[in-house]
Amino acid sequence: MANYKSFEELACWQESRKLRVYLSKEIESQLPNSENFSLKSQILRSSRSVGNNIAEGFGRFHFQENIQFCRIARGSLYETLDHMIIARDELYIEEGKLNDFKDLFNKCLLILNGYIKYLKERKA
């Protein structure tokens, strides 16, 4: 990644950070204590995994490895969406909170897909 000195400069990582912070500040406190070791834990772990995998991919030497970690990050992003849908289905959060999350999700997904496309072009 000759153009970037750190993964922190990547727009997809920055958006994943916003998504993670939103979940920590806006959603975590709304989930009941009975979900501490299940849904709450899963939401936090999967949302952290998005940025973690973007960062790990950035540190890899080959473009293909970076692409693979970004694909894993994308999977974690979708996993987090599923957890949020569950939180809504269980009436732990309101529809508005789910929609706010979906806005963050869609922006992060769009940028991450663009980054994967960029990596594929650089690889070729």
C-alpha positions in Angstrom: 0.0 0.0 0.0 2.4 2.6 -1.2 -0.2 5.4 -1.0 -1.1 4.8 2.6 1.1 4.8 5.6 -1.4 3.2 8.0 -4.7 1.4 7.9 -6.1 4.3 9.9 -6.1 6.3 6.7 -8.4 3.9 4.9 -11.9 5.2 4.5 -13.3 1.7 5.0 -11.5 1.3 8.3 -12.7 4.8 9.4 -16.3 3.9 8.6 -16.0 0.5 10.4 -14.8 2.5 13.4 -17.8 4.8 13.3 -20.1 1.7 13.1 -18.3 0.1 16.1 -18.5 3.2 18.2 -22.2 3.7 17.4 -22.9 0.1 18.6 -20.9 0.6 21.7 -22.5 3.9 22.6 -26.1 3.6 21.3 -26.9 -0.1 21.3 -25.0 -1.9 24.0 -26.7 -0.2 26.9 -30.2 -1.0 25.4 -29.6 -4.8 25.5 -30.7 -6.6 28.7 -28.1 -8.0 31.1 -29.4 -11.5 30.2 -27.8 -10.9 26.7 -24.3 -9.9 28.1 -22.7 -13.2 27.1 -24.7 -13.9 24.0 -26.2 -11.2 21.7 -24.4 -8.2 23.3 -21.1 -10.1 23.1 -21.7 -11.2 19.5 -22.6 -7.7 18.3 -19.4 -6.2 19.9 -17.2 -9.0 18.6 -18.5 -9.0 15.0 -18.4 -5.2 14.8 -14.8 -5.2 16.1 -13.9 -7.9 13.6 -14.7 -5.6 10.7 -12.0 -3.1 11.5 -9.6 -5.8 12.8 -9.7 -7.6 9.5 -9.3 -4.5 7.4 -6.2 -3.6 9.6 -4.8 -7.1 9.3 -5.2 -7.2 5.6 -3.5 -3.9 5.3 -0.5 -5.4 7.0 -0.2 -8.3 4.6 2.4 -8.3 1.8 0.3 -9.5 -1.1 -2.8 -7.9 -2.6 -4.6 -11.3 -2.6 -4.1 -11.7 1.1 -5.4 -8.2 1.7 -8.5 -8.9 -0.4 -9.2 -12.1 1.5 -9.1 -10.2 4.9 -11.4 -7.5 3.4 -13.8 -10.3 2.4 -13.7 -11.6 5.9 -14.4 -8.0 7.2 -17.4 -7.9 4.8 -18.7 -11.1 6.3 -18.4 -9.7 9.8 -20.2 -6.6 8.7 -23.1 -8.8 7.5 -23.0 -10.8 10.7 -23.3 -7.6 12.7 -26.4 -6.7 10.6 -28.0 -10.0 11.4 -27.3 -9.5 15.1 -29.0 -6.1 14.9 -32.0 -7.6 13.2 -32.2 -10.1 16.0 -32.0 -7.3 18.6 -34.9 -5.6 16.8 -36.9 -8.9 16.5 -36.5 -9.4 20.2 -37.7 -5.9 20.9 -34.4 -4.8 22.5 -34.0 -1.9 20.1 -36.4 0.4 18.2 -36.8 0.3 14.4 -35.2 3.8 14.3 -32.0 2.4 15.9 -31.9 -0.4 13.4 -32.4 2.0 10.5 -29.6 4.2 11.9 -27.3 1.2 12.0 -28.3 0.2 8.4 -27.3 3.6 7.2 -23.8 3.1 8.8 -23.8 -0.5 7.5 -24.5 0.6 3.9 -21.9 3.3 3.8 -19.3 1.0 5.3 -20.2 -1.8 2.8 -20.1 0.6 -0.2 -16.6 1.9 0.8 -15.3 -1.6 1.6 -16.5 -3.0 -1.7 -14.8 -0.1 -3.4 -11.6 -0.9 -1.6 -11.8 -4.5 -2.6 -12.3 -3.5 -6.2 -9.3 -1.2 -6.0 -7.1 -4.0 -4.5 -8.2 -6.4 -7.3 -7.2 -3.8 -9.9 -3.9 -3.2 -8.3 -3.3 -7.0 -8.2 -4.0 -7.4 -11.9 
